[in-house]
Amino acid sequence: MHKFVRQLITEWRRLQLRASNEAVVVGVSGGADSISLLLAVCDLAKRKKFGNQIIVAHLNHGLRAGDADEDEAFVRGIASGLDLEFVSELAKLTRHGNLEQNARNARYDFLERVAKRFNAFAILTGHTMSDQAETFLMNLIRGSGQDGLSAMPSVRCCEQRDTDLGLPATHLVRPLLSWARREDTEEYCRSMSVDFRVDPMNDDLSFRRVQIRKSLLPLLASMNPKIIETLAATAQLMRNTGTTKFETNMVEIAELRKLDSPHRLALLRSWIGHHRGNTRSLGLKHIQAIERLALSTKSGRQVELPGNATVVRSSGELSYRTKEVEKKSGDN
C-alpha cells in the first residue's frame, strides 16, 4: 500500500467516518489534489477497506472557455476508467463581487445538491495542508480576528437530510487537510502514472492567493523550511483554543493522551497561558516541546519556557513552575 493511501485510511479512522453502506460524493476539479484523493479512495475500495458507493462530481465554472470544457472531459474520462458514477454541471456565475468567492459558493451548492440526490453521508474535497496555510495568510493580511485565523475544519455539517426518513446530516469532509501538502498529492499522482490538470489561473498573480503561493510562501520557507506545517498547526491552535480554566498548576498526562494532537496542543497552550498570565513570546515550538514531554516514556525531564518558567514531568503529571530569579549582590 502506498504511503499516501495508508495515511488517508489512518485519517479516515481518526475522524471516525463510516466506511461502508452509504454513498460519498468526491468533488473532483481535475487538479492533483482532488485526483489524488479519488485515486486513494478507489485504492482503498479495491482493498475492501472502503465499501461506500463513490460518486464523482465536477462543476464546470465556465471561466476559461475551452479549457474548462477540457477539464470536465478529463474528469469524466477518469471516472469512466474507474467505473464510477459521474455528475457534472455548468455553473452560472455572477461577475459581481469577489469572483473567487462566487465560484466557491457555486461549487459547494452543487456538491450539496449531488449529495442530496444520492443520499450521500459525506462530500469529500481535496483541500490540503497547503490550502490551510494559504488561507491563514490571506486572512492574516486581511486583518481577520481569531475566527478568520482559525483553521478550516476537517469535518463540518453542511446539510440536514430528511429527518422524517431518519437520515443523518451530510458532512463536508477534507481528509487530506491535516497531513498532505500539495507536493504530496502531485507525487502520488505521478507514482500512479495518472496525469492531472493544471489551472492557468493558479499562475495569475492578480489573485491574492496566487501571490501568497508564488511569492510570500517561498520567502517564508527560506526562513522556516516547514512553514506550511507551522502555519497549518498555528491555524489549528487558533481554532481549538478554548476557555478552559485550570485550578492547579498540574495536568494529568493520561488525560492529555486521550486527545488528538491539535486539541492537546490547544489545551496545553491554554494551560500555560492561564498560569503565565499571557502567551507572549510563547511559540508553537514551545507547545510542541511540552507535547513531546508528555508523550515521552521518560520522566523527570523538563521544558524551559520564556519568562523564567519550566514545565516538569513527574509521577504521571506535568507541572508548571516558575523560577526564582537570583538577586544581584547589592539588592535589598
Buried (B, 14 or more C-beta within 10 A) or exposed (E): EBEBBEBBBEBBEBBEBBBEEBBBBBBBBBBBBBBBBBBBBBBBBEEEBBEBBBBBBBBBBBEBEEEBEEBBBBBBEBBEEBEBBBBBBEBEBEEEEEBEEBBEBBBBEBBBBBBBEBBBBBBBBBBBBBBBBBBBBBBBEEEBEEEBBBBBBBBEEBBEBEEEEEBEEBBBBBBBBBBBBBEBBBBBBEEBEBEBBEBEBEEEEEBBBBBBBBEBBEEBEEEEEEBBBBBBBBBBBBBBBEEEEBEEBBBEBEEBEEBEBBBBBBBBBBBBBBBBEEBEEBEBEBBBBBBEBBEEEEEEEBBEBEEEBEBBBEEEBBBBBEEEEEEEEEEE
